[in-house]
Amino acid sequence: MFTVEFEKDHTKIVTVDQSGTHEDVEMFLEEDGTVYIRQFAEELNEYQLLIISHYQLVDLVASIDAQEGAYLVKIGDSNDIPKD
């Protein structure tokens, strides 16, 4: 199960572990392409945070059904990849 909330400057997605084994995972998609993923760690009593780009998120999703190897995922015009 998941929820989606649209805010002024970001989208928040929350996925719930239906078995109740794991804490909820929250993902924040920011307007600048930054993706924040966090999950509460009860044993530490704090959130664990992962900060990635939109492109890295697309790579992770694309990798789910991939065979072993190296891949390059292109989104639209491949020239639009931002340079940090």
N, C-alpha and C positions, 0 to 999 in steps of 0.2 A: 504494500500500500504506500502511496506517496501523495503529497499535497504540493500545490504550486501557488505561490503568492506573488503578485506583481506590486512592487513598490515604486516610488518615484525614480530611484537611481539604481535599482537592482531587482533581480528575480530571486526568490528564495524557494528552494525545493527541499522537502523533508521526506526521507524514506524511513518507514517503520519496519523493523524486523518482526514479521508476523508471528514468529515462534517465540518472541520475547527473550531470546538468548542474548541479543546484542542491543546496545543503545541505538537510538535514532541517529541517522546521518543527515546533516544539514549541508546544503550546497547553496552558495550565494554567487550568482552570475552578475558581475558588475558591468556597467556601461563601457568601461575601458578594456573589456576582454579578460580581466582578471577573474579567476575562479577560486573561491574559498570553500574548502570542504572541512567540516569539523564534526567530531564525535566526542561525546562526554566520556571520560575515562573515570569510572566510579572509584577504582582503586587509588587514583591520584587526586580525585575530587577536582578535576579541571578538564577543560576541553583540549583535545589534541587537534592541531590546525595544520592543514596542508594548503599551500598557495601554489596554483599552477595557472598556465595560460589557457585560453579557450582552445588553442591548437593542441595542447597536451591532453585536454579532456577528450577531444575528438579522437586522438590517437588511442587513448585508453578504451574508448567505446569500440573503435574499429578493431582493436586487438583481441577482443573477446572470442571471436571465431577464427582467428588466424592460426596458421601453422607456424612452426618454428622458423625464424628467419628475421631479416631486417626489412622494414617497410617504410615508405614515404606516402603519407596521405595528403592528397591535394584537395583543397576546398576552393571551389570557384576558380578565380584567377590566381594562379600560384605566385604571382608577383605581389599579392597583398599581404604577405607575411611580414609583420612588423619587425623592425630591427631595434633591439633594446640598447 
